[in-house]
Amino acid sequence: MRLLTRNQSRRLDQVSMERLEIPGLILMENAGKEVAEVTESILEGKKREKQIAICCGKGNNGGDGFSAALHLNHFNVTIFSLPAISDILGDSLHFYNKCVGKGMKIVHGYELPTSNEFDLIIDGLIGTGFSGEMRSPLKKWTKWINQQDCTVVSIDIPSGVNADTGSASKDAVEALLTVTMGCAKVGMMLNPGSSYCGEIYPAQIGFPDVLDELEGVKWRSFEEDLAFEHLTKPDSGTYKHRQGKVLILAGSNGMTGAATLSTTAAMRSGVGLTMTSAPESLNSIYETNLMEGMTFACKDDGKGYLAEQNFEEIHSHLDWCDVILIGPGLGAQGTTRQLIKKIILSSEKPLVINADGLRCFIDNHDLFQQISAPLVITPHYGELASILGKDIQEIQSNFPNTLESFLKDFPGVIVAKNAPTCTGFRNEVVTNTTGNPGLATAGTGDVLAGIISSFLAQGIPAFEAAQCGVYIHGLAGDIASGDLGYRGLLAGDLLETIPEAIKQYEYC
C-alpha cells in the first residue's frame, strides 16, 4: 500500500485540481460519499433508530464531514460545527450550506453535547495539518469523543495524529476505523500514530494516477507478494553450496550468544552453509552451541575478542562465502573496530552490518561511500543517532525526515529498527506490517541480521532480502507471542518459529 507524507498529500490535491482540473467539489463530494458508505456498513443498514454525531472543524476535513452528513441524512444525524460560520470557507462552505438547505440539525460552537446516546461519531475535526499538542477548545472535544461508548470513524487521519511522524497528542482521537483519502499517510503506520487509527480504509475519491510524479521519498507498506515471490520451495536439484554460504563475524567474551543467535537464524532461514569466526579462547563455546554451522578459530591471546591482527585469517575466507555478516556481539574494542573497517573496505562480497559492526561509522559517516560491495545496515535509534552525531530524541521526534535525509547519499540498504521497522533504499522506504512489543528484547536484532544475511546469500537482491527478512522476523515474533505472550518472548524463541513463518510461502 502506497503511503504519502503531508506535503505529498497536499501536492496530490493541487495536481488534481490545478493541472488536471478535477474540481475540489467533486473530490469532497466523493470523500463524503466514501465516509458515509463505510458508516452505513458499520451500522449494518439500520437507519432511523441510529444516532450519528458528525464533528466538523474548519478546513477540508470539516468539509468532508458536511459532505458525509448529506449522504447520511436518512439516519438521525447531528452535525457539530465548531468554527464560526465566517470561518467555513471554499468547498467546505458549499457543503455546509447544502446541509442548512436540507434542514439538517446543526449545532454551532464549542459547547460540548449534553447527550451521550450516539451510536457512532464521525471525527472531522483536524486533518493532516496537525502537529504538536492539541489546543483548547478542540482538546475538550477530542477528549469527549474518546469518552463515548460508541464507534468512532475518523476522516483521513484521527484528529491529533501527526501525518508525517506518527506522534500523537495526549488526547488524539482513538478511532475504530479511519477512512483515509487516496492513500494512507506515513504517520498512520508509525507508532504511536498507528494505534489511534484502527482499521484503515483507503478511499478512492477521484485522484489521478500521478503518485510517482510526487516529489520526495516513495513510502509504502510491505507487500506480501514479495514473500510469495522469493520464499518459494527450493528447486528439487539444489544442494548446500547453491543455497548460499554466510561468513559470520560475531561474538566476544560475554556475548557469544549473539554469534549463536545470528548463525542459527541464518540456517533456519534456508542458507546452505555458515562459517562463524571465533576468538580462539572461546572456540569451545561456539563448537558446543553451533552444531550445524562451521567455525574457525582466530588467535586472540586469551583476550576473548577479534582484533586487527586477525585480518589475514579472516580475509582468507572471503572467497569462500557469498555474504558476510559483521557485528553481533563483537564488542567495542578499538582494535576490533579497525578490523571491521579493513574487512568492509577490502570485501567485494555483500555485507550485512549490525550492532557492534556499526561502531566504525561513528564520526566517520564518509566511510559508507568507500564501500564498493552491496551493503545492508541494521541500526536501531541509538546506533543511528551515534552514526549521525545527533541526539536520539531528535531522531525519534522527526524520524521520517531523518531517514529521508540519510538516504540521499547512502549507497546501501538501511533497516531502521523503528516501530515498525522501516527498510530504505535510494528513493524508497517500506514500513513493515508484522511484529509486536515482545521483540523488544536482547538478541532479536542478531536474529534479524541472520535472516537477512541468509536471504541475501540465497540470491535475493539486497533491498528485497532486507524487506523479506524484516517481515519474516516480525511474523516469527507474532507466532511465538501467540504461545508465550509478549513479556515471555526471548530471541531464542524466534529460532523455533522462523521455519513456520517461512513455510507458508514454500507450499503455495
Secondary structure, DSSP 8 states (H G I E B T S, - for coil): -EEE-HHHHHHHHHIIIIIS---HHHHHHHHHHHHHHHHHHHTTT--TT-EEEEEE-SSHHHHHHHHHHHHTTTSEEEEEE-S-GGG--HHHHHHHHHHHHTT-EEEESS---S----SEEEEES--TT--S---TTHHHHHHHHHHSSSEEEEESS-TTB-TTT--B-TT----SEEEEESSEEGGGTSTTTHHHH-EEEEE--S--S-GGGSSS-EEEE--THHHHHHSS---TT--TTTT-EEEEE---TT-HHHHHHHHHHHHHTT-SEEEEEEEGGGHHHHHHH-SSSEEEEE--TTSSS--GGGHHHHHTTTTT-SEEEE-TT----HHHHHHHHHHHHH--S-EEE-GGGGGGGTT-GGGGGG--S-EEE--BHHHHHHHHT--HHHHHHTHHHHHHHHHTT--SEEEEB-SS-EEEETTEEEE-----GGG-STTHHHHHHHHHHHHHHTT--HHHHHHHHHHHHHHHHHHHHHHHTTTT--HHHHHHHHHHHHHHHHT-
